[in-house]
């Protein structure tokens, strides 16, 4: 292989280091986003639970109002018992009175159940609020750590980028453009080392996609300084030092 392919190998090494550091920077920033999403999710859960409590209170208040009206009916029915003129009238009023009392008892049970639900929901709200407070604390710590680490990683990225530019300046423009296009396709993995046949025979193959590489192309890599790309995955093929 000639100087162009050797410089592409150097550029691949720098590209790998550059992408590793960029990935670290992306991950640490993503951690902040994940923490922010966690806080928002908890806040949304708290709002939903408070809305449920509000609706339960409205339902309880409605039943309380209905119960008060029924209590007034009971007072009137009791008064009616004293002024009934016949046993039939008395029995009818008494039946209505007992029915109203039974209905009131059911309503009172419903109100008690609703109050228990409110207490349970309020306890959950308290628990969610504690989680929010803790998550916000962790979020702030994560932000501070990320800010510090981001400065360090950004400086490292700039330093490696200078090195990348220096190596890239030694590579012809057309070859560099091919490198960049393949890098975008394969997340920076541009080069593929040609695998040689073992002692039992076999064929040459691309180290990226493991598809066959012709002996003619291998011979060109040994004798020329041309870019040879895998016909299957389009990576740039290179040889090991021992193959040259």
Backbone torsions as a table, in degrees:
resi	resn	phi	psi	omega
1	UNK	NA	149.4	-178.6
2	UNK	-96.0	-171.0	-175.8
3	UNK	-62.8	-34.0	-178.4
4	UNK	-64.4	-48.8	-179.8
5	UNK	-65.5	-38.2	178.2
6	UNK	-65.3	-37.4	177.3
7	UNK	-69.3	-33.3	176.2
8	UNK	-65.7	-35.7	176.2
9	UNK	-63.7	-41.9	177.4
10	UNK	-62.8	-42.6	-179.1
11	UNK	-65.1	-37.1	177.4
12	UNK	-59.9	-41.9	179.3
13	UNK	-62.0	-43.6	179.4
14	UNK	-68.7	-39.3	178.5
15	UNK	-58.5	-42.9	179.4
16	UNK	-61.0	-46.6	179.8
17	UNK	-63.3	-40.5	-178.6
18	UNK	-64.2	-43.7	-178.9
19	UNK	-69.8	-33.4	177.5
20	UNK	-62.0	-45.7	-178.7
21	UNK	-69.4	-39.6	177.3
22	UNK	-62.6	-37.4	178.2
23	UNK	-65.1	-39.6	177.3
24	UNK	-61.9	-42.9	179.7
25	UNK	-64.3	-41.6	179.1
26	UNK	-63.9	-41.2	-179.3
27	UNK	-65.1	-43.5	-177.6
28	UNK	-68.0	-33.7	175.9
29	UNK	-71.6	-35.3	179.0
30	UNK	-66.0	-30.9	177.7
31	UNK	-60.6	-38.2	178.0
32	UNK	-65.1	-43.7	-179.8
33	UNK	-62.3	-41.3	179.3
34	UNK	-63.2	-41.4	178.0
35	UNK	-65.6	-40.0	178.0
36	UNK	-63.7	-42.4	178.7
37	UNK	-63.4	-36.9	178.9
38	UNK	-63.3	-43.9	179.0
39	UNK	-63.5	-44.8	179.8
40	UNK	-62.7	-39.3	179.5
41	UNK	-63.4	-42.5	178.8
42	UNK	-66.8	-40.4	178.5
43	UNK	-64.2	-38.3	177.2
44	UNK	-65.1	-40.7	178.5
45	UNK	-64.0	-37.6	179.1
46	UNK	-66.9	-42.5	178.7
47	UNK	-62.2	-42.7	179.1
48	UNK	-62.2	-43.5	-179.3
49	UNK	-66.4	-38.4	177.3
50	UNK	-65.4	-36.3	176.4
51	UNK	-65.1	-39.9	177.3
52	UNK	-62.3	-41.2	178.5
53	UNK	-62.5	-42.7	-179.5
54	UNK	-61.9	-43.1	179.1
55	UNK	-65.5	-38.0	178.2
56	UNK	-66.4	-39.3	177.2
57	UNK	-62.8	-42.3	179.1
58	UNK	-61.0	-43.7	179.1
59	UNK	-64.1	-40.7	179.8
60	UNK	-66.1	-42.6	179.1
61	UNK	-62.2	-39.3	179.0
62	UNK	-63.1	-41.7	178.8
63	UNK	-69.1	-35.7	177.1
64	UNK	-62.8	-42.1	179.1
65	UNK	-65.1	-42.4	178.3
66	UNK	-63.1	-38.6	-179.0
67	UNK	-65.6	-39.4	178.8
68	UNK	-63.4	-40.3	177.6
69	UNK	-63.6	-38.9	178.9
70	UNK	-69.9	-34.7	176.9
71	UNK	-62.7	-39.1	176.8
72	UNK	-64.5	-35.9	178.6
73	UNK	-65.5	-37.9	179.3
74	UNK	-63.3	-42.1	178.9
75	UNK	-60.0	-43.6	-179.1
76	UNK	-67.2	-39.0	179.9
77	UNK	-66.4	-38.1	178.2
78	UNK	-64.2	-39.0	178.3
79	UNK	-66.3	-34.5	-179.4
80	UNK	-67.1	-30.3	179.6
81	UNK	-58.8	-33.4	-175.1
82	UNK	-78.5	-11.6	-176.7
83	UNK	-118.6	8.4	177.2
84	UNK	-69.4	147.9	-174.3
85	UNK	-103.9	-21.6	-178.8
86	UNK	-130.6	161.6	177.5
87	UNK	-62.6	-34.3	-179.7
88	UNK	-65.3	-43.2	178.1
89	UNK	-64.5	-41.9	-179.6
90	UNK	-60.9	-45.2	-178.6
91	UNK	-64.0	-38.4	-178.8
92	UNK	-66.6	-44.9	179.9
93	UNK	-65.3	-41.3	-179.5
94	UNK	-63.5	-40.6	177.9
95	UNK	-62.1	-43.6	179.3
96	UNK	-64.2	-39.1	179.3
97	UNK	-63.5	-46.5	-179.0
98	UNK	-65.7	-38.2	177.9
99	UNK	-63.5	-43.0	179.9
100	UNK	-64.4	-41.1	177.6
101	UNK	-61.4	-42.2	-179.8
102	UNK	-64.3	-42.1	178.3
103	UNK	-64.2	-39.3	178.2
104	UNK	-62.9	-39.1	179.1
105	UNK	-62.3	-40.3	177.7
106	UNK	-64.1	-42.9	179.4
107	UNK	-63.7	-41.1	178.3
108	UNK	-61.1	-39.1	177.6
109	UNK	-64.9	-40.5	178.2
110	UNK	-62.8	-41.6	179.7
111	UNK	-63.9	-42.6	178.2
112	UNK	-61.5	-41.8	178.9
113	UNK	-63.1	-40.8	179.2
114	UNK	-64.7	-39.9	178.7
115	UNK	-64.4	-38.5	176.0
116	UNK	-63.5	-40.6	177.6
117	UNK	-61.3	-40.5	179.1
118	UNK	-63.7	-43.9	178.9
119	UNK	-61.2	-42.4	178.7
120	UNK	-63.9	-44.9	-179.4
121	UNK	-65.6	-37.9	178.7
122	UNK	-65.8	-36.3	176.5
123	UNK	-65.3	-40.0	177.4
124	UNK	-64.9	-39.8	177.6
125	UNK	-60.2	-42.3	178.9
126	UNK	-62.7	-40.8	178.7
127	UNK	-66.3	-43.4	179.0
128	UNK	-63.4	-40.4	179.2
129	UNK	-62.6	-38.6	177.0
130	UNK	-63.3	-40.5	177.7
131	UNK	-64.9	-38.1	178.2
132	UNK	-63.1	-46.2	-179.6
133	UNK	-60.3	-43.2	-179.7
134	UNK	-68.0	-41.1	-179.4
135	UNK	-65.8	-37.8	177.6
136	UNK	-65.1	-37.7	178.1
137	UNK	-63.7	-46.5	178.7
138	UNK	-63.9	-38.6	179.2
139	UNK	-59.8	-45.7	179.8
140	UNK	-63.4	-40.4	177.7
141	UNK	-64.2	-41.8	179.5
142	UNK	-64.4	-39.8	178.6
143	UNK	-61.5	-44.5	-179.6
144	UNK	-64.7	-44.8	178.9
145	UNK	-62.8	-39.9	-179.2
146	UNK	-66.4	-41.1	179.4
147	UNK	-60.2	-44.4	-179.7
148	UNK	-65.7	-47.1	-178.6
149	UNK	-67.5	-36.3	-179.2
150	UNK	-62.7	-40.5	178.1
151	UNK	-61.0	-43.9	-179.6
152	UNK	-65.5	-46.2	-178.2
153	UNK	-68.2	-37.7	179.4
154	UNK	-63.9	-39.6	177.5
155	UNK	-64.4	-38.9	178.6
156	UNK	-66.5	-40.2	178.2
157	UNK	-61.7	-44.7	-179.7
158	UNK	-63.1	-38.1	179.4
159	UNK	-66.3	-45.1	179.4
160	UNK	-68.6	-34.3	179.4
161	UNK	-62.3	-38.1	176.5
162	UNK	-60.4	-44.8	178.3
163	UNK	-63.2	-41.4	179.1
164	UNK	-60.2	-45.4	-179.3
165	UNK	-63.5	-38.0	179.8
166	UNK	-64.1	-45.5	178.8
167	UNK	-67.6	-41.1	-178.5
168	UNK	-62.7	-30.8	-178.3
169	UNK	-67.2	-16.5	-179.8
170	UNK	-90.7	-4.8	-175.0
171	UNK	-104.1	134.3	178.2
172	UNK	-54.8	147.1	-174.9
173	UNK	-55.5	-44.1	-178.2
174	UNK	-64.2	-42.4	179.8
175	UNK	-66.3	-37.4	-180.0
176	UNK	-67.2	-38.3	178.6
177	UNK	-64.1	-39.9	176.5
178	UNK	-61.6	-44.2	178.9
179	UNK	-56.8	-46.9	-177.2
180	UNK	-64.0	-42.2	-178.5
181	UNK	-64.4	-44.4	180.0
182	UNK	-67.9	-35.6	178.7
183	UNK	-60.4	-39.3	178.7
184	UNK	-68.2	-33.3	-178.6
185	UNK	-73.0	-39.0	-173.1
186	UNK	-116.9	30.3	175.6
187	UNK	51.7	45.2	174.4
188	UNK	92.0	-13.4	-179.2
189	UNK	-85.6	85.6	-172.7
190	UNK	-87.5	-43.3	-173.0
191	UNK	-92.8	147.6	176.0
192	UNK	-131.8	122.8	179.1
193	UNK	-77.2	133.4	179.3
194	UNK	-73.2	126.3	177.0
195	UNK	-86.0	134.2	-177.5
196	UNK	-93.8	155.6	178.2
197	UNK	-62.3	149.5	177.0
198	UNK	-84.7	-175.0	-176.9
199	UNK	-62.4	-26.0	-178.3
200	UNK	-82.1	-0.1	-179.6
201	UNK	105.0	-154.4	-177.8
202	UNK	107.6	-165.4	-176.8
203	UNK	-130.3	164.8	173.8
204	UNK	-69.4	149.2	179.3
205	UNK	-145.9	157.6	178.7
206	UNK	-75.3	130.1	179.7
207	UNK	-73.1	-8.3	179.3
208	UNK	-91.7	-45.6	-176.9
209	UNK	-118.9	-5.1	176.3
210	UNK	68.0	14.8	174.1
211	UNK	-83.0	160.0	-174.2
212	UNK	-66.4	146.8	174.9
213	UNK	-121.6	133.1	-176.6
214	UNK	-71.0	151.0	177.0
215	UNK	-62.5	-30.3	178.7
216	UNK	-62.8	-43.7	178.6
217	UNK	-66.9	-37.3	176.7
218	UNK	-63.2	-40.5	179.2
219	UNK	-64.3	-38.3	177.4
220	UNK	-64.1	-39.8	178.4
221	UNK	-64.0	-33.7	-179.6
222	UNK	-73.5	-31.4	-171.0
223	UNK	-111.8	-20.1	-176.4
224	UNK	-116.1	176.3	176.8
225	UNK	-120.3	33.7	-178.4
226	UNK	-93.1	152.1	175.2
227	UNK	-80.1	119.8	175.8
228	UNK	-112.8	125.7	-177.2
229	UNK	-109.8	146.5	177.2
230	UNK	-62.2	130.7	-178.0
231	UNK	-68.3	-18.7	-178.9
232	UNK	-93.1	-57.3	-174.1
233	UNK	-99.5	-8.7	177.3
234	UNK	70.8	8.1	174.3
235	UNK	-66.1	158.8	177.2
236	UNK	-82.6	125.8	-177.5
237	UNK	-85.4	137.3	175.6
238	UNK	-137.4	164.8	179.9
239	UNK	-107.5	155.8	170.0
240	UNK	-69.6	158.9	179.2
241	UNK	-58.0	-35.3	-178.5
242	UNK	-72.5	-14.5	-178.5
243	UNK	-91.4	-16.8	-174.4
244	UNK	-72.3	NA	NA
